[in-house]
Amino acid sequence: MKTVVLSAEWSPKTSFRLGPKDIDQKLTYLGSAVWRYPKLSITEKAIPKIGPTECLIEVKACGICGSDVHMAQADNDGYTWYPGLTAFPVVLGHEMAGVVVEAGAKAFNKRTGRRFEAGEPVCPEEMFWCAYCRPCSEGNPNQCEQLQEMGFSVDGGFENYVALDARYLWSLVELQDTYKGNDLFLAGSLVEPTSVAYNAVIECGGGIRPGDHAVICGGGPIGLAAVAIMKHAGAAKVILSEPSESRANIGRRLGADLVINPLKEDMAQKVLEYTGGLGAALYLEATGLPDKILPAIEDSIWNGKFIGAKVVLVARADMRAPLNCEVYEVKKAKIAGAQGHSGYGTFPRVISCMASGMDMTPLITKRIVLDEVPDHIVQLQTDKTNCKITCVM
């Protein structure tokens, strides 16, 4: 079967030292300091065999994530942009949905409590947590010390069939009344990125009270998903900061009440204007430019009347950003980091939200086939016209 593979050269920077969880020549938790000259290719591999707790999934849809783009993108010295866990070569793709073809004897379905059956529509978590380390045992699977990631360190969804442990699979049966045919799998492929946003604003950020205001900085898929979640959670005004008009329009469809163009307008000033001088209860940094965004967020908090605002960081950025401690101390504000999407009942809640009317499919602006994936990953490095490009099998 065909697969989309990313390979790269192991070439650590002189400042890099192997950590306790890195594996020399194979795996690192700081990709941008190690992997050089990333290269995409279409290759062939055999259909995988499954173990007793695994299911063989026929992939029906898999979206291109910004992480896929950044892993394949090189800086001026040839190093991958992506700073996270990586092991190359690897089959890319983690925003996927498909159908169970075969289930192992111990591959249990969380929906039924029995073994998965052929034909069940499913989507997987991308974080493969171990369940045994201390973070997992304390209920923090996204911080797993033995973490593997689908499409980053183990083979992902840009292939026709993938073998996945049932513990990471979630049924999409609940969506069948809302989405028909291929639309079911397109919607299912959006559960993972929407769950990243949910984990950020609800679990890590602590959510909001109905009637609060929320500001989402960045109109990429995660930021736009956060717009929908905040509106679904009862935000009075969801304010999206995004310069692209096409993405701003998607944000409006997903629930954004107001849009700020940060290249033409003072974000902090507009937030205060739109909220009557109050400011927001929650701010999400989803641009990957915290050095530029955090000062504007802090200005809004400092000059607003809201006490106890929460700032959530979700976009990956290998940089140090300025922080004005006085803002957080005087205004009783909080700052939180968010990674991943696993645990806390996030996936089933997102699926239920989507089944009850939170339609995320406007994120998908183009559909392609598997052979077109490498070219579109490269295209997305410079062309931001499309929001979410999804491969349909």
Buried (B, 14 or more C-beta within 10 A) or exposed (E): BBBBBBBBEEBBEEEBEEEEEBEEEEBBBBBBBBBBEBBBEEEEBEBBEBEEBBBBBBBBBBBBBBBBBBBBBBEEEEBBBBBBBBBBBBBBBBBBBBBBBBBBEEBBBEBEEEBBEEEBBBBBBBBBBBEEBEBBEEEBBBBBEEBBBBBBBBBBBBBBBBBBBBBBBBBBBBBEEBBEEEBBBBBBBBBBBBBBBBBBBBBBBBBBEEEBBBBBBBBBBBBBBBBBBBBBBEBBBBBBBBBBEBBBBBBBEBBBBBBBBBEEBBBBBBBBEBBEEBBBBBBBBBBBBBEBBBBBBBBBBBBBEBEEBBBBBBBBBEEEBEBBEEBBEEBEBBBBEBBBBBBBEBBBBBBEBBBEEBBBBBBBBEBBEBEBBBEBBBBBEEEBEBBBBBBBB
